[in-house]
């Protein structure tokens, strides 16, 4: 099951039969021939390859074809919602996630995906409802904890966000994005030295993690360690140029305000 944690990226199950024992709405699960299933798998693989190439329009067309052939499969609706999200067609994506939820109320990925869609609209409470539903289904889902932390951060509920990021890390210690989020919020809460310690540890373990490199640049610059800050920035520029854009950092990546301000100081004075 493929999941991502950064806003507007694909989240969910990029496979054809993505639900174990799905709950079908109003009627028994339909029966298909082996040839129909093989053809469906081939189309699904084409959709996956299109996503890998960044060709989301073609991927959407493939999932639409599968919906026509298998309208009671909740995974295909959720996956079309994913590629619609990637094209910033948020309302259409939410409609697909809604249909997936109707078909299989115990299928957690549709709630997770819809929560991300609500986040892009700034609908934090609706996002929280969906993440809470995921955690009702699976109380040990680290992605749901991380994403619930994102929604809480959107409401500036920093302590609650930190608690959820730390819970995600406790379940999956290698969850680097949740670790980065926890360090960002730690800085927002005023514990600069602890945030720097956490960022240093992350850079050592994940030297190509651009988000952490950019965060290190910002916090070290404000801390007066300009040489090391500039060294980290060289790595950032080579990895992901979007961190030059403060609007993207604040509203796309959604760093906390104090972290955005720290990076702004570096960009204005470096």
Backbone as numpy.savetxt, mean C-alpha at the origin, in Angstrom:
# Nx Ny Nz CAx CAy CAz Cx Cy Cz
0.19 -14.43 -2.48 -0.66 -13.25 -2.48 0.23 -12.01 -2.48
0.09 -11.17 -3.48 0.95 -10.01 -3.63 0.28 -8.81 -3.02
0.98 -8.17 -2.07 0.44 -6.96 -1.48 1.52 -5.89 -1.46
1.10 -4.65 -1.66 1.99 -3.52 -1.55 1.44 -2.56 -0.52
2.32 -1.63 -0.04 1.94 -0.81 1.10 2.03 0.68 0.80
2.54 1.03 -0.36 2.65 2.44 -0.71 1.40 2.84 -1.47
0.90 4.01 -1.22 -0.35 4.45 -1.80 -0.32 4.40 -3.32
-1.47 4.00 -3.87 -1.74 3.98 -5.29 -1.04 2.86 -6.04
-0.34 1.97 -5.33 0.22 0.80 -5.99 -0.75 -0.36 -5.86
-0.52 -1.39 -6.66 -1.41 -2.54 -6.63 -1.37 -3.21 -5.27
-2.53 -3.55 -4.79 -2.64 -4.28 -3.54 -3.64 -5.37 -3.75
-3.29 -6.56 -3.28 -4.27 -7.62 -3.35 -3.74 -8.83 -4.07
-4.63 -9.67 -4.49 -4.27 -10.94 -5.06 -4.27 -10.86 -6.58
-3.08 -10.91 -7.16 -2.99 -10.89 -8.62 -2.95 -12.32 -9.14
-4.04 -13.01 -8.94 -4.16 -14.36 -9.46 -5.62 -14.58 -9.82
-5.88 -15.61 -10.59 -7.22 -15.80 -11.10 -8.15 -16.34 -10.02
-7.82 -17.47 -9.45 -8.65 -18.04 -8.40 -8.07 -17.62 -7.07
-8.37 -16.37 -6.67 -7.73 -15.77 -5.51 -8.44 -15.99 -4.20
-9.50 -16.79 -4.18 -10.26 -16.98 -2.96 -10.41 -18.46 -2.69
-10.10 -18.86 -1.47 -10.32 -20.24 -1.07 -11.75 -20.37 -0.55
-12.50 -21.27 -1.16 -13.91 -21.47 -0.78 -14.69 -20.16 -0.71
-14.76 -19.42 -1.81 -15.45 -18.13 -1.77 -16.93 -18.30 -1.47
-17.50 -17.27 -0.88 -18.93 -17.24 -0.60 -19.61 -16.53 -1.76
-20.42 -17.24 -2.51 -21.08 -16.65 -3.67 -22.42 -16.06 -3.26
-22.78 -14.93 -3.88 -24.00 -14.22 -3.52 -25.21 -14.87 -4.17
-26.21 -15.20 -3.37 -27.54 -15.55 -3.84 -27.65 -16.92 -4.50
-26.57 -17.55 -4.87 -26.70 -18.79 -5.62 -25.46 -19.64 -5.39
-25.57 -20.92 -5.77 -24.44 -21.83 -5.61 -23.35 -21.48 -6.60
-22.11 -21.84 -6.26 -20.99 -21.56 -7.15 -21.19 -22.27 -8.48
-20.99 -21.56 -9.59 -21.18 -22.19 -10.90 -20.07 -23.19 -11.18
-20.37 -24.13 -12.06 -19.39 -25.13 -12.45 -18.83 -24.78 -13.83
-17.52 -24.98 -14.00 -16.87 -24.66 -15.26 -16.11 -25.88 -15.75
-15.93 -25.96 -17.06 -15.14 -27.04 -17.64 -13.66 -26.76 -17.41
-12.87 -27.80 -17.52 -11.42 -27.62 -17.38 -10.88 -26.69 -18.46
-11.47 -26.75 -19.66 -11.02 -25.86 -20.74 -11.31 -24.40 -20.39
-12.48 -24.14 -19.83 -12.81 -22.77 -19.42 -11.84 -22.26 -18.36
-11.50 -23.12 -17.41 -10.58 -22.72 -16.35 -9.18 -22.48 -16.90
-8.74 -23.33 -17.84 -7.42 -23.13 -18.43 -7.37 -21.82 -19.21
-8.43 -21.56 -19.96 -8.48 -20.29 -20.70 -8.48 -19.10 -19.75
-9.21 -19.22 -18.65 -9.23 -18.15 -17.66 -7.86 -17.90 -17.08
-7.14 -18.98 -16.78 -5.79 -18.83 -16.23 -4.86 -18.14 -17.22
-5.01 -18.46 -18.50 -4.16 -17.82 -19.52 -4.42 -16.32 -19.58
-5.71 -15.96 -19.54 -6.04 -14.53 -19.59 -5.52 -13.82 -18.34
-5.65 -14.49 -17.18 -5.17 -13.89 -15.94 -3.66 -13.67 -15.99
-2.93 -14.62 -16.56 -1.48 -14.45 -16.67 -1.13 -13.28 -17.59
-1.93 -13.10 -18.63 -1.72 -11.93 -19.50 -1.93 -10.64 -18.72
-2.94 -10.65 -17.86 -3.21 -9.46 -17.04 -2.05 -9.16 -16.11
-1.52 -10.22 -15.49 -0.39 -10.05 -14.57 0.82 -9.49 -15.31
1.10 -10.03 -16.49 2.25 -9.56 -17.26 2.06 -8.10 -17.70
0.83 -7.75 -18.04 0.56 -6.36 -18.41 0.82 -5.43 -17.23
0.44 -5.85 -16.03 0.71 -5.05 -14.83 2.20 -4.90 -14.62
2.94 -5.99 -14.79 4.39 -5.94 -14.60 5.05 -4.96 -15.57
4.45 -4.78 -16.74 4.98 -3.84 -17.73 4.44 -2.43 -17.52
3.53 -2.27 -16.57 2.93 -0.96 -16.35 1.82 -0.63 -17.33
1.35 -1.62 -18.07 0.29 -1.42 -19.05 -1.06 -1.72 -18.38
-1.51 -0.77 -17.57 -2.69 -1.02 -16.76 -3.98 -1.03 -17.59
-4.00 -0.30 -18.68 -5.19 -0.30 -19.54 -5.43 -1.69 -20.12
-4.36 -2.33 -20.59 -4.51 -3.69 -21.12 -4.89 -4.66 -20.01
-4.28 -4.49 -18.84 -4.63 -5.36 -17.71 -6.10 -5.23 -17.36
-6.61 -4.01 -17.38 -8.03 -3.81 -17.09 -8.90 -4.52 -18.12
-8.50 -4.47 -19.38 -9.27 -5.15 -20.42 -9.29 -6.66 -20.20
-8.16 -7.22 -19.77 -8.13 -8.66 -19.50 -9.03 -9.03 -18.33
-8.97 -8.22 -17.26 -9.82 -8.53 -16.10 -11.29 -8.36 -16.46
-11.59 -7.39 -17.31 -12.98 -7.20 -17.76 -13.45 -8.42 -18.55
-12.57 -8.97 -19.35 -12.90 -10.19 -20.10 -13.19 -11.34 -19.13
-12.38 -11.44 -18.09 -12.60 -12.51 -17.11 -13.89 -12.30 -16.33
-14.23 -11.04 -16.04 -15.49 -10.76 -15.35 -16.67 -11.22 -16.19
-16.58 -11.02 -17.51 -17.67 -11.46 -18.39 -17.82 -12.98 -18.37
-16.68 -13.68 -18.26 -16.72 -15.15 -18.27 -16.98 -15.75 -16.89
-16.53 -15.05 -15.84 -16.64 -15.57 -14.48 -17.17 -14.48 -13.55
-18.39 -14.05 -13.75 -18.90 -12.89 -13.00 -19.08 -13.12 -11.51
-19.07 -14.38 -11.07 -19.27 -14.66 -9.65 -17.96 -14.89 -8.91
-16.82 -14.65 -9.57 -15.52 -14.80 -8.92 -15.10 -13.47 -8.31
-15.04 -13.37 -6.99 -14.73 -12.08 -6.37 -13.31 -11.60 -6.64
-12.37 -12.52 -6.88 -10.99 -12.12 -7.11 -10.83 -11.31 -8.38
-11.58 -11.66 -9.43 -11.39 -10.92 -10.68 -11.93 -9.50 -10.55
-13.00 -9.33 -9.79 -13.51 -7.97 -9.54 -12.50 -7.15 -8.75
-11.92 -7.76 -7.71 -10.95 -7.05 -6.89 -9.71 -6.67 -7.69
-9.26 -7.60 -8.56 -8.08 -7.33 -9.35 -8.33 -6.24 -10.39
-9.53 -6.21 -10.97 -9.81 -5.09 -11.88 -9.83 -3.78 -11.11
-10.34 -3.82 -9.88 -10.29 -2.63 -9.05 -8.86 -2.16 -8.84
-7.94 -3.11 -8.66 -6.54 -2.74 -8.47 -5.98 -1.96 -9.65
-6.23 -2.47 -10.86 -5.65 -1.79 -12.02 -6.38 -0.48 -12.30
-7.63 -0.39 -11.93 -8.32 0.90 -12.04 -7.73 1.90 -11.05
-7.37 1.43 -9.88 -6.69 2.30 -8.91 -5.39 2.83 -9.50
-4.66 1.97 -10.17 -3.37 2.37 -10.73 -3.51 3.39 -11.84
-4.71 3.50 -12.40 -4.99 4.52 -13.41 -5.72 5.72 -12.81
-5.80 5.74 -11.47 -6.44 6.82 -10.72 -7.94 6.93 -11.01
-8.55 5.82 -11.40 -10.00 5.76 -11.57 -10.60 5.25 -10.26
-10.61 6.11 -9.26 -10.88 5.68 -7.89 -12.33 5.22 -7.71
-13.29 5.99 -8.21 -14.70 5.61 -8.02 -15.01 4.29 -8.70
-14.47 4.09 -9.90 -14.70 2.82 -10.59 -14.05 1.67 -9.83
-12.87 1.93 -9.26 -12.20 0.90 -8.48 -13.03 0.53 -7.26
-13.55 1.53 -6.56 -14.36 1.26 -5.37 -15.59 0.45 -5.74
-16.19 0.74 -6.90 -17.35 -0.04 -7.34 -16.98 -1.51 -7.52
-15.80 -1.76 -8.08 -15.35 -3.15 -8.23 -15.11 -3.82 -6.88
-14.47 -3.10 -5.97 -14.24 -3.67 -4.65 -15.56 -3.95 -3.93
-16.52 -3.05 -4.10 -17.84 -3.26 -3.49 -18.45 -4.57 -3.99
-18.33 -4.81 -5.29 -18.92 -6.02 -5.86 -18.19 -7.26 -5.34
-16.88 -7.16 -5.22 -16.11 -8.28 -4.69 -16.54 -8.59 -3.26
-16.74 -7.55 -2.45 -17.18 -7.74 -1.07 -18.56 -8.38 -1.02
-19.45 -7.97 -1.92 -20.79 -8.56 -1.95 -20.73 -10.05 -2.27
-19.82 -10.43 -3.16 -19.71 -11.83 -3.56 -19.06 -12.68 -2.47
-18.11 -12.12 -1.76 -17.36 -12.91 -0.76 -17.06 -12.03 0.44
-18.00 -11.91 1.38 -17.81 -11.03 2.54 -16.64 -11.43 3.43
-16.16 -12.66 3.32 -15.03 -13.10 4.14 -13.70 -13.04 3.40
-13.69 -12.39 2.24 -12.49 -12.25 1.43 -11.79 -10.96 1.83
-10.66 -11.02 2.58 -10.11 -9.80 3.18 -9.50 -8.82 2.20
-8.95 -9.31 1.07 -8.21 -8.39 0.20 -9.08 -7.30 -0.39
-10.35 -7.61 -0.66 -11.22 -6.58 -1.23 -11.40 -5.43 -0.25
-11.52 -5.74 1.03 -11.63 -4.68 2.05 -10.32 -3.89 2.12
-9.20 -4.61 2.07 -7.89 -3.95 2.13 -7.72 -2.99 0.97
-8.05 -3.48 -0.24 -7.92 -2.65 -1.43 -8.85 -1.45 -1.38
-10.08 -1.68 -0.94 -11.03 -0.57 -0.87 -10.58 0.46 0.16
-9.98 -0.01 1.25 -9.45 0.92 2.25 -8.42 1.85 1.66
-7.55 1.32 0.82 -6.54 2.15 0.17 -7.20 3.16 -0.76
-8.23 2.72 -1.47 -8.96 3.64 -2.35 -9.57 4.78 -1.53
-10.16 4.45 -0.39 -10.73 5.49 0.46 -9.65 6.44 0.96
-8.46 5.90 1.25 -7.36 6.77 1.69 -7.00 7.80 0.64
-6.99 7.39 -0.63 -6.64 8.34 -1.68 -7.63 9.48 -1.76
-8.85 9.25 -1.28 -9.87 10.30 -1.24 -9.84 11.09 0.06
-8.99 10.68 0.99 -8.98 11.31 2.31 -10.15 10.88 3.17
-10.79 9.78 2.83 -11.93 9.26 3.60 -11.40 8.32 4.67
-10.77 8.93 5.69 -10.03 8.14 6.68 -10.94 7.18 7.46
-12.12 7.63 7.85 -13.00 6.79 8.65 -13.48 5.57 7.87
-13.79 5.77 6.59 -14.19 4.63 5.76 -13.03 3.65 5.59
-11.83 4.19 5.42 -10.65 3.32 5.32 -10.47 2.53 6.60
-10.61 3.20 7.74 -10.46 2.51 9.03 -11.49 1.39 9.18
-12.70 1.63 8.74 -13.72 0.58 8.82 -13.29 -0.66 8.03
-12.73 -0.44 6.84 -12.32 -1.59 6.04 -11.13 -2.31 6.65
-10.16 -1.56 7.17 -9.01 -2.22 7.78 -9.42 -2.97 9.05
-10.35 -2.42 9.79 -10.86 -3.12 10.97 -11.56 -4.41 10.56
-12.26 -4.37 9.43 -12.93 -5.58 8.95 -11.90 -6.64 8.57
-10.81 -6.24 7.93 -9.74 -7.19 7.61 -9.22 -7.85 8.88
-9.03 -7.04 9.92 -8.48 -7.56 11.16 -9.49 -8.42 11.92
-10.76 -8.23 11.68 -11.75 -9.15 12.23 -11.62 -10.52 11.57
-11.35 -10.52 10.27 -11.20 -11.76 9.53 -9.87 -12.43 9.87
-8.82 -11.63 9.94 -7.47 -12.14 10.22 -6.76 -11.18 11.18
-6.82 -11.46 12.48 -6.23 -10.57 13.48 -4.71 -10.47 13.42
-4.07 -11.29 12.59 -2.62 -11.26 12.48 -2.16 -10.79 11.11
-2.95 -9.96 10.46 -2.59 -9.45 9.13 -1.73 -8.20 9.29
-0.42 -8.30 9.01 0.45 -7.13 9.23 0.16 -5.98 8.28
-0.29 -6.29 7.07 -0.59 -5.22 6.10 -1.76 -4.38 6.59
-2.75 -5.04 7.15 -3.92 -4.30 7.66 -3.52 -3.38 8.81
-2.63 -3.84 9.68 -2.16 -2.98 10.77 -1.38 -1.79 10.21
-0.50 -2.05 9.25 0.26 -0.96 8.65 -0.67 0.06 7.99
-1.63 -0.45 7.23 -2.53 0.46 6.52 -3.47 1.18 7.47
-3.87 0.51 8.55 -4.68 1.22 9.53 -3.86 2.35 10.16
-2.57 2.10 10.36 -1.69 3.16 10.83 -1.64 4.32 9.86
-1.64 4.02 8.56 -1.64 5.09 7.56 -2.90 5.96 7.68
-4.05 5.29 7.85 -5.31 6.05 7.96 -5.34 6.86 9.25
-4.81 6.30 10.32 -4.75 7.04 11.59 -3.81 8.23 11.47
-2.70 8.04 10.75 -1.80 9.16 10.51 -2.50 10.24 9.68
-3.35 9.82 8.74 -4.12 10.79 7.97 -5.01 11.65 8.86
-5.46 11.07 9.99 -6.27 11.81 10.96 -5.41 12.48 12.03
-4.07 12.38 11.85 -3.10 12.92 12.80 -3.24 12.29 14.18
-3.61 11.05 14.20 -3.66 10.26 15.44 -2.34 9.50 15.53
-1.29 10.24 15.91 0.07 9.72 15.78 0.35 8.56 16.72
-0.10 8.62 17.95 0.15 7.53 18.88 -0.51 6.24 18.41
-1.76 6.37 17.94 -2.47 5.19 17.44 -1.76 4.62 16.21
-1.29 5.52 15.33 -0.58 5.07 14.14 0.69 4.32 14.52
1.45 4.89 15.45 2.69 4.23 15.87 2.40 2.86 16.45
1.37 2.75 17.24 1.02 1.47 17.84 0.72 0.42 16.76
0.01 0.83 15.71 -0.31 -0.13 14.65 0.91 -0.48 13.80
1.77 0.49 13.52 3.00 0.17 12.79 3.85 -0.82 13.58
3.96 -0.58 14.87 4.76 -1.48 15.70 4.14 -2.87 15.79
2.81 -2.93 15.77 2.15 -4.24 15.76 2.45 -4.97 14.47
2.42 -4.26 13.34 2.74 -4.88 12.06 4.16 -5.45 12.07
5.10 -4.68 12.65 6.49 -5.14 12.73 6.62 -6.34 13.66
5.87 -6.35 14.75 5.95 -7.47 15.68 5.48 -8.77 15.03
4.52 -8.66 14.11 4.02 -9.85 13.41 5.00 -10.27 12.32
5.54 -9.28 11.59 6.48 -9.56 10.49 7.68 -8.65 10.65
8.71 -9.09 11.36 9.88 -8.23 11.63 10.58 -7.71 10.37
10.43 -8.42 9.26 11.08 -7.98 8.01 10.25 -6.97 7.23
9.15 -6.52 7.80 8.24 -5.58 7.13 8.88 -4.20 7.14
9.72 -3.92 6.14 10.55 -2.73 6.15 9.72 -1.44 6.04
8.62 -1.48 5.28 7.81 -0.28 5.13 7.17 0.10 6.45
6.67 -0.88 7.18 6.08 -0.60 8.50 7.14 -0.05 9.45
8.36 -0.57 9.36 9.45 -0.05 10.20 9.76 1.41 9.85
9.77 1.71 8.55 10.01 3.08 8.13 8.89 4.00 8.61
7.65 3.54 8.46 6.52 4.34 8.93 6.61 4.61 10.43
7.01 3.60 11.19 7.14 3.77 12.64 8.20 4.81 12.97
9.31 4.78 12.24 10.38 5.76 12.48 9.92 7.17 12.11
9.18 7.31 11.01 8.67 8.62 10.60 7.75 9.21 11.68
6.88 8.37 12.23 5.95 8.85 13.25 6.68 9.11 14.57
7.70 8.32 14.85 8.51 8.58 16.04 9.11 9.98 15.98
9.58 10.38 14.80 10.10 11.74 14.63 9.00 12.76 14.81
7.84 12.49 14.25 6.71 13.41 14.39 6.35 13.62 15.85
6.48 12.57 16.65 6.14 12.65 18.07 7.23 13.32 18.91
8.35 13.69 18.27 9.36 14.48 18.96 10.59 13.74 19.44
10.65 12.41 19.22 11.81 11.64 19.67 12.81 11.54 18.52
13.56 12.63 18.30 14.44 12.71 17.14 15.54 11.67 17.16
16.18 11.51 18.31 17.32 10.60 18.37 16.90 9.14 18.17
15.76 8.79 18.71 15.26 7.43 18.49 14.91 7.22 17.02
14.33 8.24 16.39 14.02 8.12 14.96 15.30 7.95 14.14
16.33 8.74 14.46 17.61 8.62 13.74 18.19 7.22 13.92
18.10 6.71 15.15 18.61 5.35 15.41 17.88 4.33 14.54
16.56 4.45 14.46 15.78 3.51 13.66 16.10 3.64 12.17
16.25 4.88 11.70 16.58 5.07 10.29 17.96 4.50 9.97
18.93 4.70 10.87 20.28 4.15 10.64 20.21 2.63 10.50
19.47 2.00 11.38 19.35 0.54 11.33 18.73 0.09 10.01
17.73 0.83 9.55 17.07 0.47 8.30 18.00 0.67 7.11
18.78 1.74 7.11 19.72 1.98 6.01 20.76 0.87 5.95
21.24 0.43 7.12 22.22 -0.66 7.13 21.62 -1.94 6.54
20.37 -2.19 6.87 19.75 -3.45 6.42 19.22 -3.35 5.01
18.73 -2.16 4.62 18.13 -1.97 3.30 18.75 -0.75 2.63
19.99 -0.85 2.17 20.70 0.33 1.65 20.07 0.94 0.40
19.20 0.20 -0.30 18.57 0.72 -1.51 17.12 1.17 -1.25
16.74 1.30 0.00 15.39 1.71 0.37 15.34 3.24 0.32
14.81 3.78 -0.77 14.88 5.23 -1.02 14.14 6.04 0.05
13.03 5.53 0.56 12.26 6.28 1.54 13.08 6.52 2.80
13.80 5.51 3.22 14.62 5.63 4.43 15.81 6.54 4.18
16.42 6.43 3.01 17.54 7.31 2.66 17.11 8.78 2.66
15.92 9.04 2.10 15.41 10.41 2.09 15.12 10.90 3.50
14.55 10.02 4.31 14.27 10.38 5.71 15.56 10.66 6.46
16.58 9.85 6.24 17.88 10.08 6.88 18.45 11.43 6.47
18.33 11.75 5.19 18.80 13.05 4.71 18.16 14.18 5.51
16.83 14.10 5.65 16.09 15.17 6.31 16.46 15.30 7.78
16.43 14.19 8.51 16.64 14.28 9.96 18.08 14.60 10.31
19.03 14.10 9.52 20.42 14.40 9.80 20.75 15.86 9.49
20.13 16.39 8.44 20.37 17.80 8.10 19.91 18.70 9.24
18.72 18.45 9.74 18.20 19.24 10.86 19.03 19.03 12.11
19.61 17.85 12.26 20.43 17.52 13.43 21.84 18.08 13.34
22.15 18.75 12.23 23.47 19.35 12.08 24.52 18.44 11.49
24.12 17.28 10.99 25.08 16.33 10.41 25.00 16.43 8.88
25.45 17.58 8.36 25.23 17.88 6.96 25.96 16.94 6.01
27.18 16.56 6.36 27.94 15.69 5.47 27.25 14.36 5.24
26.82 13.72 6.31 26.14 12.44 6.18 24.78 12.61 5.51
24.11 13.74 5.77 22.83 14.01 5.12 23.01 14.06 3.61
24.03 14.79 3.17 24.26 14.94 1.73 24.66 13.61 1.10
25.40 12.78 1.83 25.78 11.47 1.33 24.54 10.60 1.09
23.59 10.66 2.01 22.36 9.90 1.82 21.55 10.44 0.65
21.58 11.76 0.47 20.81 12.36 -0.62 21.32 11.91 -1.99
22.62 11.73 -2.12 23.17 11.23 -3.38 22.53 9.89 -3.73
22.36 9.04 -2.72 21.71 7.75 -2.95 20.24 7.93 -3.32
19.57 8.86 -2.67 18.14 9.10 -2.95 17.95 9.49 -4.41
18.73 10.44 -4.88 18.58 10.95 -6.25 18.76 9.82 -7.26
19.66 8.91 -6.95 19.88 7.79 -7.85 18.79 6.75 -7.80
18.03 6.72 -6.70 17.00 5.69 -6.52 15.60 6.17 -6.89
15.25 7.38 -6.48 13.87 7.84 -6.68 13.84 9.37 -6.62
13.70 9.99 -7.77 13.77 11.45 -7.87 12.53 12.15 -7.32
11.48 11.40 -7.00 10.24 12.04 -6.53 10.42 12.77 -5.21
11.46 12.40 -4.45 11.65 13.05 -3.15 12.11 14.51 -3.28
12.41 14.96 -4.49 12.64 16.39 -4.71 11.34 17.18 -4.66
10.22 16.48 -4.83 8.90 17.12 -4.92 8.21 17.05 -3.56
8.19 18.16 -2.84 7.63 18.16 -1.49 6.13 17.88 -1.49
5.45 18.29 -2.55 4.02 18.01 -2.63 3.78 16.51 -2.69
4.58 15.80 -3.47 4.45 14.35 -3.53 4.78 13.72 -2.18
5.83 14.20 -1.54 6.23 13.64 -0.24 5.11 13.82 0.78
4.46 14.99 0.76 3.42 15.29 1.74 2.10 14.62 1.41
1.75 14.58 0.13 0.41 14.14 -0.25 0.37 12.83 -1.02
1.50 12.42 -1.58 1.57 11.12 -2.25 2.12 10.07 -1.31
3.34 10.27 -0.87 3.94 9.36 0.11 3.34 9.57 1.50
2.89 10.79 1.78 2.21 11.16 3.02 3.11 11.00 4.25
4.28 11.64 4.18 5.11 11.76 5.38 4.40 12.64 6.40
4.69 12.46 7.69 4.16 13.37 8.71 4.70 14.79 8.52
3.98 15.79 9.00 4.36 17.20 8.75 5.77 17.56 9.20
6.21 17.10 10.37 7.55 17.46 10.84 8.63 16.86 9.95
8.38 15.69 9.38 9.34 15.10 8.46 9.37 15.88 7.15
8.22 16.30 6.67 8.17 17.10 5.44 8.91 18.40 5.65
8.72 19.01 6.81 9.41 20.27 7.11 10.91 20.08 7.16
11.36 18.96 7.72 12.79 18.70 7.79 13.39 18.55 6.40
12.68 17.82 5.52 13.17 17.68 4.16 13.14 19.00 3.41
12.12 19.82 3.69 12.04 21.16 3.07 13.25 22.00 3.45
13.68 21.90 4.69 14.86 22.66 5.11 16.10 22.21 4.34
16.24 20.93 4.15 17.38 20.44 3.39 17.31 20.92 1.95
16.15 20.79 1.33 16.03 21.15 -0.10 16.23 22.66 -0.32
15.87 23.46 0.67 15.99 24.90 0.50 17.40 25.40 0.77
18.17 24.66 1.56 19.49 25.14 1.96 20.65 24.33 1.40
20.35 23.17 0.85 21.45 22.32 0.39 22.06 22.88 -0.89
